[in-house]
Structure formats: C-alpha cells, structure tokens
Amino acid sequence: MRVGKGRYEVYGLGFGYEDSVWVECSVEELWSVSRIKKLFRTVKYLLPNHPDKKNTLFVFIYRREAILNNWTVLFICRHFEHDSKEGLGALHAVMAKIESLFDGEAYISYLSGVTEDLVIEIVCYDGRKIPKKIRDIMRRRNLI
C-alpha cells in the first residue's frame, strides 16, 4: 500500500490534481473488502489471462475542493492480455460491474496490447462507495 499527495502517475499519465491525495492498494491488500473480492472474481472469470491479486491495483484519489465529485478510482492491471476485439466485450462487462460497484462512470484511460497494461478510470459519484478501509486510512493520516 502506498499513500501520496498530488497527481498520481502511471504509464506516463497523471490523474488527480496537485491538491489531491491518493491511496494505492493491490487487490490482495483489499481482499477483506467483500465487494472488491466479488468484483475481482468476476474479472478473473471474464478476463482470465493474468490479472492476479498482486498485479491488479486500485488507486483511490480524493480531492477535497472538488465541486461535484471528490473521488476518482483507478483500476490498474499490470498484465492484461485481452485487448483484441474478442476481449473488448468482456472488458465492457467488467466496466459495467465497476460502474455499479462505485456508483460512477468508467472510462478506459490506457490500454496497451504491447505492454499488456490497462487503466480504467472511474468517476465516483457517491463517496460512501469507497471502501471504509480506504476512507479510514485517509482519515487517520488527516488527508480527508
């Protein structure tokens, strides 16, 4: 688990703002969160090639001064081999599950068949959908 301030950087992309705070966790670190466990099992069923609990990450980005939504969530898979047209239908289904889980809208921010990486960005409309474990970590560190 990593905690940071400012923009979160991955694959040459920046997410959030200079005044954002973020927590990065592997699925393994969030395994006690039943909704995350259920989502990951769906991911493994629909997209079985190589996502695992260690190379699949969630990044929870919070911005206190945001007017509409304070939370953005990143779903990052560091070994993703489903970038062909056959895999995109399954990826669409996974994105729908992610949207439901976080009560938000999901977008593919990065997908590379060469490096086998995926980043899905979720704009979260209800902060209560962020796992309590994450909100507690941020509160204990006076980040939110």
Secondary structure, DSSP 4 states (H G I P E B T S, - for coil): -EEEES-EEETTEEES-TT-EEEEEETGGGTTSHHHHHHHHHHHHHS-SS--TTTEEEEEEE-TT-SS--EEEEEEESS----SHHHHHHHHHHHHHHHHHHTEEEEEEEEETTTTEEEEEEEES-GGGS-HHHHHHHHHTT--
